Amino acid sequence: MELFFHNCPCQSLPQEHNFTSVDYQEVIRRFEVIRGQCLALKEVLAPNEVWDDFRTVVLESDEDMLHQHILLVAYRQGGLSQITTPVHRYLINSGRSRIRLNKKHLKDIREAWALQDLGVKRRQKTRAFWGRLTELHVTEWIEKMGWRITNLEAWGGKLDIECASPTRIECAIEVKSIVSEDADYLADVSHPDWRDASGTVSPYQASNLVLLRGLEAADKLRYCEKVRIACLVVSEDMWHRFEPFLRESWSLWDEPRFIEIRPKLQYAIQRNKRIDPENRDELKRLIEHLNAIWIVKKSPCFELSSHSVFAFTDPPSPSPLCKN
């Protein structure tokens, strides 16, 4: 895809900014200048309809609250282009009319949660933002490795990513993110100090959450006739919770079952009527709708790296690193 945004100011920012001696309101002012010239920011990530309120809320916050705002943090750390580039590539310069883009996708990828009070609703909106952005990052990641993108949910498609592998195998990929906002799924919330007590993390909840995300992906792909792939992307700040069991996770997919489900995760499971945690045969049948599961790690700079590939078909489904 030809890049029409290489001259955008978001692409030429230095990799690291030294804002230690700069008043945070000055940081916001500088960011506002960049936003005014960057279509990815001005039309998608922080459009006019939310920008004025966003700016007011941020200016009224103290400096310690700036870490709550993803775009500002990325700008201060020199990583703004890692967010704006896939938006430019797939939502601005995709050759598709903005009118035909998925309106829910566009709504989710706005940084509008600055207008929400801290709490459950804000975490939900933040999680939705990361989910939509990760879909674009996975799209960009596989395209750079020679995959051909044929459709996206962001473009109005029914599935997250429809694509052809470098070996010309038609595939559909459902992307599921696990980010820091998911941490309370892993904790024993009955403990009075669960947010601060590292010992309150249940050893089973990480595997339960990964299984749930895999089942959700399988359910979304169940009627697709292409090769069906679940791509589970775990952010680096959550990776240590999952790495031990991911080394030996074949049993999770071969004999799927939930263990000692905590109430919050139980509620999340119950929202999907086709996932019955007590029916292990049905869980297995649902997972068998998938041809493969990719476990992918995402760095703080939004770089993706393949950790594990579980193929359930013979011949094996394509991996993200497959070659021509």
Beta strands, then each sheet from edge to edge (+ up, - down):
strand 1: 148-152
strand 2: 161-164
strand 3: 170-178
strand 4: 227-235
strand 5: 292-298
strand 6: 304-311
sheet 1: 1+ 2- 3+ 4+ 5+ 6-
end
